[in-house]
Amino acid sequence: MSLSQAQKKAFRSIGHHLDPVVTVSENGISEGVVAELDRALGDHELIKVKLALPERDDRAAMIDELLDASGAELIQKIGKVALLYRHNPKVNPKLSNIKRFENHHGRR
């Protein structure tokens, strides 16, 4: 599901204004975290995930685990926040961050 650089740039622009909807703590990835991540990606397609881990290497490993568990693609990571995307062909246009903000990222 490789995205082009232009698509990633557009998604980063949209993601800039989003708040994290999933938080992963030092306890790691539980079934509840995976379920909430799956629900959020299904509803919104593009989401921010906050990683409440102090070490950079731990955050990188956690992002890899989240990507494997969800089938999502990493768009961007800055500090303790990762921007993830997973396409949903049956998405509700009123919930999808991609559909709602497609005209709000500088390409009017």
Secondary structure, 3 states (H helix, E strand, C coil): CCCCHHHHHHHHHHHCCCCEEEEECCCCCCHHHHHHHHHHHHHHCEEEEEECCCCHHHHHHHHHHHHHHHCCEEEEEECCEEEEECCCCCCCCCCCHHHHCCCCCCCC
